[in-house]
Amino acid sequence: MLNWADVDTVMFDMDGTLLDLHFDNYFWETLVPRTYGQRIGIDADAAWAQLRQHYHALHGKLDWYCIDFWSDKLQLDIQGMKNAARDKIALRPNVLPLLSRLQAHGKTVWLVTNAHPGSLDLKMQHTGLRNHFQHTVSSHDLGLAKENAGFWTTLRQLEHYDPERTVLFDDNFNVLARARAEGIRHLFGITLPDSQRPPVQHEEFICLHDFEQIMPPALETSDHGR
């Protein structure tokens, strides 16, 4: 499926790839509509109908991922609400074993996410993942969402990587398509980004159910005690 000898740089998305997307789906589709509905005096279903139109209009744009934008638009403390719901943040299976194995193999590991820095910091603190990455990038730092034209080229100018020797894991197929158009060679989707929803597949990209499917081999260690 992947020859790890052909890879120097490993890039991971965060939500739906390393972390269970259930937190985000619950937050934006249940908690935000309920709280927003309470604020303006309508029920959660009516609020969700309104918000779904707003979400759809901005899908794939940087504002769609921006805590500050939604806090201002909805007059809600989005960051505070995320902090309060943090117990729902969870790792997907075999994330830590894979990250440890990549470190043992000397790969350069990146976290490249569309998440707003406030959400990124919360999730790194809650999961303890930050030290597993040599580079952590929020698309808000670049002013482009990962699926926007030029993102991966701009990223390469900021922190060099060889796209021919790079693998990207991401549950967003639009992101994978954009990365492919900008030269990243090895691309994998995620079959079960949200553990509470049905699996997904894609005709153009190999999708992984569990990172165990792609784990590099364990390295032998010499026993100096003998």
C-alpha positions in Angstrom: 0.0 0.0 0.0 2.9 2.4 0.8 6.7 1.8 0.7 7.9 3.8 3.6 11.4 4.0 2.1 9.9 6.4 -0.5 8.7 8.8 2.2 10.5 11.5 4.1 7.6 13.7 5.2 4.4 12.5 6.8 1.5 15.0 7.0 -1.7 14.5 9.0 -4.9 16.3 9.1 -6.4 16.6 12.6 -10.2 16.3 12.8 -11.5 13.1 11.3 -8.0 11.8 10.7 -6.1 11.7 14.0 -9.2 12.7 16.1 -12.7 11.3 16.0 -14.8 13.7 14.0 -17.7 12.9 16.3 -16.7 15.8 18.5 -16.9 18.4 15.7 -20.1 17.0 14.2 -21.8 17.0 17.6 -20.5 20.5 18.3 -21.6 22.2 15.1 -24.7 20.2 14.3 -26.2 19.7 17.8 -24.6 22.0 20.5 -24.3 25.1 18.4 -27.9 24.9 17.0 -29.3 24.3 20.4 -27.4 27.1 22.0 -28.0 29.5 19.1 -31.7 28.6 19.1 -31.9 29.4 22.9 -30.3 32.8 22.2 -32.7 33.9 19.5 -35.8 32.1 20.8 -36.4 29.3 18.4 -36.2 25.5 18.8 -33.1 23.5 17.9 -34.5 22.1 14.7 -35.3 25.6 13.3 -31.9 26.8 14.4 -30.2 23.9 12.6 -32.2 24.6 9.4 -30.8 28.2 9.5 -27.3 27.2 10.4 -27.2 24.5 7.7 -27.7 27.1 5.1 -24.9 29.3 6.5 -22.6 26.3 6.7 -23.3 25.3 3.1 -22.6 28.8 1.8 -19.2 28.9 3.4 -18.1 25.3 3.1 -14.5 25.0 1.9 -13.7 28.6 2.7 -11.5 29.7 5.5 -14.3 31.4 7.4 -16.1 28.1 7.6 -13.3 26.9 9.9 -12.9 30.2 11.9 -14.0 30.4 15.5 -13.8 34.2 15.5 -16.1 34.4 12.4 -18.8 32.2 13.9 -18.5 33.8 17.4 -19.2 37.2 15.8 -21.9 36.0 13.4 -23.9 34.0 15.9 -23.0 36.1 19.0 -21.9 33.0 20.9 -18.7 32.2 22.8 -17.6 29.4 20.4 -14.2 28.9 22.1 -15.8 28.7 25.5 -18.3 26.2 24.3 -15.6 24.0 22.8 -13.6 24.2 26.1 -16.7 23.1 28.0 -17.3 20.1 25.6 -13.7 19.0 25.5 -14.4 15.6 27.1 -15.8 14.5 23.8 -12.5 15.0 22.0 -11.0 11.5 21.3 -8.2 9.9 19.3 -8.9 7.6 16.5 -7.5 4.0 16.7 -3.8 3.4 16.6 -2.8 7.1 16.3 -0.2 7.0 19.1 1.4 3.8 17.9 1.7 5.1 14.4 3.2 8.5 15.5 5.7 6.6 17.8 6.7 4.3 15.0 7.2 7.2 12.5 9.4 8.9 15.1 11.5 5.7 15.4 11.9 5.6 11.6 13.2 9.2 11.6 10.3 10.6 9.5 9.5 14.3 9.6 5.9 14.5 10.9 3.6 17.5 10.3 0.1 18.3 11.5 -1.6 20.4 8.9 -5.1 21.4 9.8 -7.9 23.8 8.8 -8.7 24.2 12.5 -8.6 27.6 14.0 -5.6 28.1 16.3 -7.9 28.2 19.4 -9.4 24.8 18.5 -6.0 23.4 17.6 -4.5 24.5 20.9 -7.4 23.0 22.9 -7.1 19.6 21.1 -3.4 19.5 21.4 -3.6 20.2 25.2 -6.4 17.6 25.6 -4.8 14.8 23.7 -1.1 15.6 24.4 -0.2 15.1 20.8 1.7 18.3 20.1 5.2 16.9 20.8 4.7 14.2 18.1 5.1 16.8 15.3 8.1 18.7 14.0 5.7 21.2 12.3 2.2 22.2 13.3 0.4 24.4 10.8 -3.1 26.0 10.9 -4.4 27.1 7.6 -5.4 30.3 9.3 -1.7 31.1 9.4 -1.5 31.0 5.6 -4.8 32.7 4.9 -6.0 29.8 2.8 -8.0 26.6 3.5 -6.2 23.4 2.6 -8.6 22.8 -0.3 -8.0 26.3 -1.8 -5.7 26.7 -4.8 -2.2 27.5 -3.8 -2.3 26.2 -0.2 0.2 23.4 -0.6 2.5 25.5 -2.8 2.5 28.3 -0.2 3.1 25.8 2.6 6.2 24.5 0.7 7.6 28.0 0.5 7.2 28.5 4.3 8.6 25.1 5.3 10.3 23.1 2.6 9.2 19.5 1.8 9.6 17.4 -1.2 6.0 16.6 -2.5 7.3 13.5 -4.3 8.5 12.0 -1.0 5.5 13.2 1.1 2.4 11.3 2.3 -0.8 13.1 3.4 -3.6 11.5 5.4 -6.8 13.5 5.4 -10.5 12.7 5.6 -11.4 15.6 3.3 -11.4 14.4 -0.3 -11.4 18.0 -1.6 -8.2 18.5 0.3 -6.7 15.4 -1.1 -7.6 16.4 -4.6 -6.0 19.9 -4.1 -2.8 18.3 -2.6 -2.6 16.0 -5.6 -3.0 18.9 -8.0 -0.1 20.6 -6.3 2.2 17.7 -6.4 1.9 15.6 -3.3 2.5 12.0 -4.4 1.1 9.7 -1.7 -2.5 10.4 -0.6 -4.8 8.5 1.8 -8.4 9.1 2.9 -10.1 7.9 6.1 -13.0 5.4 6.0 -14.5 6.2 9.4 -13.7 9.8 10.3 -16.7 9.9 12.7 -17.0 6.7 14.8 -20.8 7.3 15.2 -21.6 7.5 11.4 -21.4 5.1 8.5 -18.1 4.5 6.8 -17.2 6.4 3.6 -15.2 5.4 0.5 -13.9 7.2 -2.5 -13.2 6.0 -6.1 -10.0 8.0 -6.5 -8.2 7.6 -3.1 -7.3 4.6 -1.0 -9.2 5.0 2.4 -7.9 3.5 5.6 -10.2 2.1 8.3 -7.4 1.9 10.9 -3.8 3.2 10.9 -2.7 -0.4 11.7 -3.2 -1.0 8.0 -0.3 1.4 7.1 2.0 0.9 10.1 5.7 1.0 9.3 7.5 -2.2 10.5 8.9 -2.2 14.0 12.7 -1.6 14.2 14.8 -4.2 15.8 16.8 -3.1 18.9 20.1 -4.6 19.8 20.4 -6.1 23.3 23.5 -4.6 24.8 23.0 -6.5 28.1 24.2 -9.8 26.6 
